[in-house]
Amino acid sequence: MIGPGVKIEGQINSDEDLIVEGKVDGSISAKSHEVVVGKSGVLKANIVAKVVKVEGSVTGEISGIEKVVISNTGNVLGNIESPRVTLEDGAKFKGSIEMDPGDQAISELPTTASGAVKAQLFGSENEQAKAS
């Protein structure tokens, strides 16, 4: 944990979960773990982690390998890249979000044959609605 009275400048590499309540200028990397920016946390840093939760303030790029959550008290100025992103009601965010779930989701997409069947079903429902 980085307490509210601590200010760090530079690069942080963590092999365990990290809670930031203080100030960080630089970068944080915890690729196999979770980074939580607490309510009193103020970061001017790029973050790369398995899971990123923001309750405080972050200015910089955020990359969540699994997910990124911006809580209702969170404030993010920067871009987010993650397969899953949650912005709670009240969260402040300015930037762009890139969500790429990877090859697994692409392999789960329906085939064109089932898509054609769905189109025919919807087409027949529309025709029934017009006939009514």
N, C-alpha and C positions, 0 to 999 in steps of 0.2 A: 504494500500500500504506500502510495505517495500522499502524505498528509497535507492538510490545508495550509500549513506554514512552510511547505517545501517548494522551491523553484528549481527546476532542472533544465539546463540547456544542453542539447546534444542528442545523441541517439540512445534509445533504450531497447535492448533485446531481452525478452523475457521468456523463460521456459516454464512459467506458471501463470495462473490468472493474475490480473493486475487491476487494482482499483486506484484511480487518480482523483484525489480531492484537492491537489495543489495546482501549480502551474508548470507546464512543460512547453518548451520551445525547441522544436527539432523533429524527431520521428520516434514512433513506437512500433516495434515488431514483436508479435506474440502469435505466430502463425498456427500453433496448435492449441491456443488457449483463448480465454475471454479477456477483453479489456473493457472496464466500466469507467466512464468519466462521470464522477459523482456530481452532485448539485453545485458544489463549490469548485469543481475542476474547471480550469481555463487552459485550453490547449491551442497553441499555434503550431500544429504538427500534423504530419501525415501518419495515419494509423493503418497497420495491416495486422489482422487477427482473425481467428476462427469465428468469433462472435464479438461484435462491438455494440455496446449499449451506451447511449449518450443521455445523461441527465443534466449535464452542465453545458459548457460552451466549447465548440471545436471550430477552428478556422484551419482548413486543410483538407486533403484528400483522405477518404475513408474507404478501405477495402476489407470487406467481410467475406471470409472464405465460405461460411455457412449462412450468416445473416447479420443485418444491421438493424438496430432498434433505436429510434429517436423518441425519447419519452416526452410527456407533456411539458416538462420543464427544460427540455433540451433545445439547444440553439446551434445549428450547423451552417457554416458558410463554406461551401466547397462541394466537390463531387463525390458521389457514393457509387461504389461498384460492388455488387453482391447478388447472389441468386435470389435472396429474399430480403425485402426491406419493409420495415414497419414504421410509419409515422403516426404516433399517437395524437389524438385530438389535443390541440394546443401547442404542438411542437412547431418550432420555427426552423425553416430550411430554405436556403437559397443556393442553387446549384443544379446539377443534373444527376440523374440516376440511371445507371446502366445495370440492367438485370439480365444476366446470361446464365441460365441454369445448366448449361453444358450439354454434352452429347447424350446423356441419359434421358433428358426430357425430349430431345429430338427423336430418339428411338421409340418413345411412347406415343408419338403423334399418330392419329388414325390414318389408315391407308386411304388412298383415293377411292377405292371401291366402297368403303363404308361411308365416305363423304358423299359419294354419289347417291347412296341409298338415303341418307339424311336429306339431301336436296330434293329427292323425289317425294319423300314423306312431307316435307314442308310445302312443296308445290301442290300436293293433293289437298292439304289442309287449306291452303289459300283458295284453291278452286272451290272447296266446300263452303268456305266463308262467303265467296262471291255468289254462290248459288242460293244461299239462305236469304 
